[in-house]
Amino acid sequence: MKRNVHKQWRSGLTAALLAALMLVMVACGNSSNGGNGSNNGGNGGSGGNNGAAGTTTNASEPTAAAESGESRDLTIRIGYQKYGTINILKADGGLDERLADERNITIDWIEFPGGPQLLEALNVGSLDIGHTGEAPPIFAQAAGAPLVYLAHEPESPRSEGIIVPKDSDIQEVADLKGKTVVLNKGSNVHYLLVKQLEKAGVAYEDVDVKFLPPADARAAFERGSVDAWVIWDPFLAAAETATEGRVIADGTGVVANHEFYLATREFAEQYPDLIDILLEEADRIDTWSKENTQELAELLSPQLGIDVESLVLAAERRTYGVTQISEELIAAQQSIADTFHDLGLIPEAIDIREAILE
C-alpha cells in the first residue's frame, strides 16, 4: 500500500513539472506574437497542462487490472441454494481464499429457497452469479432477465422426484389425476411434473397444481393438505428419511435435470477471468465431492440444517463435473422453453441462443 502511495506521489510530481515546463514554453512563444497571440497562447497552455497531467498519470500509474489483464478489488455477489456445487464451494471456502489471495476479491454469498427466486434477484441487479436447474433460467429469460449460461453439471435425473405420503393410495403418476400437487413454480420440478404427466397420459389441467417454496411445501406435505410433492434434493432425500414418503417417479428416462452456472451478461463479459476461476474451482470441488460423499454430507449438514443421512442419500445419486454449453444442451433447453410456452406458462416464445455467451 505504501509503495502505491509513493508511486502516485512521484507520478503527480512528474506531471506537475511537465505542466510547468509546458507553461514556460508557451509563454516564451507568446511573447514574440503580441498581446492577442498571448491570450490565445495562454488558453493553449492551459489545455496543454491538462493533457500533460492526464497522459502522464495514465501512462505511469495504470491500475493493477490494466497491468495484468486481471480483475481486482471487487465484491462478487453469488447466489446459491441448499445443495449444488456452488453451495459446496461456499462451505469449502476454497474459492473465497483463492480470490482473496490472487485478486483481493471478496464474495457476498446470498442464499435463496429456489432457482426462480435467485434469478429474480439477478434480474433486478442484486446478483452477479448464481446456479439453478433447467427451468428457472427459461422463466427468467422470458421475463427479460439479462442472464447468460456459463456451464452446466451432468444429468442428475434421480435427484428430483414426485413423493407421496407412505400410506397414500397413489401408486403411480396416472393416479395424480384430480389430485393436489405442490411444487416451486418455475423450478426444474415444474418441468418434471409436466413430462411425467405427459408420459402417463394425464393432462396438466387435470391436476390441481399449487405453488409453494420448499419449506412451506414440506409443511403442507406433512400436514396432509396436499396429495403429492414434486421436489429436488436434498429436500427430497430429507422427506424420504424423515417421513418415509414414497417416491413414485423421478426424472429417469424423462428429464435430464441439469444444474446451470449463470451470470448477468454484463458481469460475464466484463470479468471473463473471474468466470474462469469460478468454473475451475467448481470442477475441483466436484471431483472431491464425487469421491467423498460421506465427508461432503458432514461438511454441509451444519450449514444446511439437514441430517447427514439425508445428505449422503442425495450426494450418492447426484452427478458431478463442470461441462461446457454444447449445441445439444442448447437444443434441450429450447425444447423445455417451447413446452412451457405451449402450456401458456411463459407468455411468449424465447430463443435460448440469445442467452448463450459467445
N, C-alpha and C positions, 0 to 999 in steps of 0.2 A: 504493500500500500504506500509506504514512504517513497519507494523508488518511482512509483507512478506520479506522485505529487511532485517530486523533483523534476521528472521529465516534463510535466506540464509547465512548471515554472520556467525551465530552460526554453521550452517552446515559445512561451509567452514573451520572454525576454528577446529571443531572436526575432520574433515578429515585430516587436516594438522598435528594435534597432533598424530593421529593414524599412519599416514605415517612416522612421525619422530620416533615413538616408534618402528615401523617395521624395520627401517633402523638400529636402535641401536641393536635390537635383531639379525639381520642378521650379522652385523659387529662382534658382540660377538661370534657368531657361526663360522664365517670365521677365526677369529684369531687363532682358535685351529686346523684349517685344512690346513694351509700352504699357500704360495703365490698363487699357481694355483687355489686352492679352494677359495681363497679370491676373485679372479677375477670373478669366476663363481657365487659366493655368491653375489657379487656386482650387477651382472645382475639380479639375482633373487630378490634382494632387490628393484631394480628399478621397476620390474614387480609387486612386492607386493605393492609398493607405488601407482601405477596406479589403481590396483584392489581395494585397500582400499578406495582411494578417490572416485572412481566411485560408489562403493557399498554404502558408507556412504551417498553420495549426493542423490542417487535414493531412498534409504530407508527412509531418514529423511525429504526429501523435495519433495514428489510426487506432480504432478500437481493437480490443482483443479479437472480436469476431471477424473484423475485416482482415487482420493479420493472418489468422489461422483458417478462415472459412468455416468456423465453428460457432455455434450459438452459446452464449454465456449469460450469467447473471439474470436468470429468469425464474419465475414460479410457474410451473406447469400444473394445470388443473385436470386431474384424471378421475373420471367417474368409474365406479365399479359396483358390482352386485355381490350378493352372497354366493360365492363359488365362482369358478372360472379362472383362467390363467392370470388375468390382471389382479384378481383378488389374492391369488397365491403370491404374486410379485410383491404386493403390499406387505403381506405377512413375512415374506422372506427378507425384505429390506435391501436386497442387492441392487435394485435399480436406484433407490434413493442414494445409496452410498456411491455408486458409480457416477451419477450425475453431479453429486456434490463435489466429489474429488476431482473429476475431469473438467467440469464446466461451471462450478459454483452455482448449480441449479437446484432448486428445491421443488418438491412435489406437494401439492394440496390434494389429498385423497378425499373423495366425496362419495358416500355410499347411497345407493338407490334401491328401492324394493324390486325394480324390474327394468327391463330394457326400454319400454316406452317412456317411463318417467326420466330415465337417464338421457334419452335423446331429445326429450322436450327441453331439458336444461341446456343441451348442446345447441339446440335451435335458437334459444334466446341469448346465447353468448356466455353462458355460465360455465361451460366446459370446453376443454381443448381436445381431449382424447377420451374414449370410452370403449366398452365392449358389450355386445349384445348378441342375441341369436339372429336368425334369418328374417323374421317378420318385422321387428321394430324399425330397422332402417328403411323398410319399404313404406311403412306408415309415415315415418318422419320425412322421407323424400317427397311423399305425396303432399305433406303439409308445408313443403318449401324449405326444409332444413338444409343448410349448406354443408352437408356431410360428404365424406369420401371414404371408400373402403380401402384399408391398408393391407390387410392379410386376413387369414382365417385359420381355424383349427380344423382337423379332420372330422368326418362324420361321427356323431355320437347318438345314434338313434335310440339306444337303450336308456339314455339319460333324461328322458321325459316320458310321461305316460298318463293314462286315464286310470284313476284309482277310485274304488268304491268301498264302502264300509264292509267289514269282514262278514257280516250277516246279511248283506244285501242280496236281493233276488236277481240282481243284474249279473249276468254271466258273460255277456259279450256285448260288443258295440251296438249291435242291432237292437238290444234291449233298452238303449238310451232314448228311443223314440217316445216322445211325450214326457220325458223326464227333465229335471232341472240340473243343469251342469254349470259349474262355476269355473272361471279362469281369469287370467290377467289379460285384459283387452289389448290386442295388437302385439302380443308376445309370440314366441315360437309355438307355444302350445295351442294358440288360436289356430294356426295352420295345421297342427297335428289333428285337432278335432275335426276340422273341415275335411281332411283327407281320409281319416278313419271312418267318418260318416259316409263319405262318398263310396268307400270300399264296401261298406256294409249295406249300401243301398238305402240309406236314410237321408232324407232332405235336411239341410241345415235348418230350415224353417220349422221342422218338426221337433226340434229340441229347444227347450227353454234355456237359453244361454244367459247367465248372469256374469257381470264383470266385477271382480274384486282383486285387490293386490294379495300377494301370498299370505300374509299374516291374517288378514280378515277372512280369506277363503279357507284357511286351515280351521279357524274358529267355527265357521259355518259348517264345514265338513264334520267336525267333531260334535256339533250340536244336532246334526242330522237334518238340518234345514235345506240341504241340497242332496241330490242323489249321487252325484259324481263330481270329482275334481280333476281337472287337467292341469298338470304341474310338472315342473322340471326339478332336477337335482340341485341342491341337496334337500330341498323341501319334500320332494317325492320320497327319497330314502328315509327322511325323518318321520314322515307319515306312516311309512311301511313298518318301521321298527316300533313306533310309539302306539299306533292304533291297530296294528295287524291288518290294515286295509289291504285289499287285493287289487293288483294291477291287472286290469282286463285287456289292456293293449298298450304297447309303447310305439316307438317310431320305426321299429324294424320292418324293412321292406316297404315302407310307406313314405317316410320323410327322412332327410339326411340329418337335420339338426346340427348345422354348423354354428360355431361361435366366431363372430367377426370382431376385428380391431378396426375402429372407426375414428375419424378426426374431422374437425372443421377443415374445409378446403384451404382457408387462409393459413391455418397453422401448418398443415401438411406441406403446403407449397413454400412457406417461409422458413420452416425448420426441418428439412429432409434429413439432416444429420441426427436430429433427436428421434425421428421416427425409426431410423436405422438402429439406434441404440435400444429403443424400446423393444423392437422385434428381436434383436439379438438376445436381450435379457429374458424375453418371454420364451424363446426357444431353449435357453439354458435351463430355466426353471421347469419347463415342460419335460425335459429329459430327466431331471431329478425326480419330478413328481411321478412319472411313469414307473420308475424303479423303486420308489419308496412310498407306497400308498399308506402304510401304517404311520410312518413319520409325518407324512403330509396331513393326515387326519388329526394327529396330535398337535401339529402346528396350527391348524385352522380352528380347532374346536373352541379354544378360549375366545378367539376373535369373533367367531360366528354365533357362539352360544348354542351350538349343535353338538350332540354327543359324538364321541369318536366312532362308535359302531356304525352310526348312520353315515358318517363321512367316509369311512372305509368302503362301505357299500357303494356310495356314489363315485369314489375315486377309482374303484376297480372296474366299473362299467363305462368310464369316460375314456376318450382317446386323446392323444396329445401330439403336438408338433406344429409349429408355425408354418403355414403354407401360403404361397403366393396366389393372388387372384388370377384365375385362368378363364379362358373362354367358356369352358364347361360350367364353371361356377357362375359366371355372369348369366348364362342361359338358364341355369337352375333358379337363380334369384328372379329372373324375368318371368319365369313360369309361376312363381309364387305371387308376384305382383299382379300378373294377369288374372290369376284365380281370385284374389281379393277384389279386383276391380269388377269381375264378372258377378261377384256376390254383392256388390254395392258397398263393400266395406271401406273402399277408398273411392273418392268421388270421380277422379279422372285417371286414365291410364298414364303410367310413367315409364320412362326409359332408364333402366338400371345403368346403362353405359354412361349416362350423364353424371353419375356419382363415382365413376372409376377414375382414379388418379393416374394420369398418363405419365 
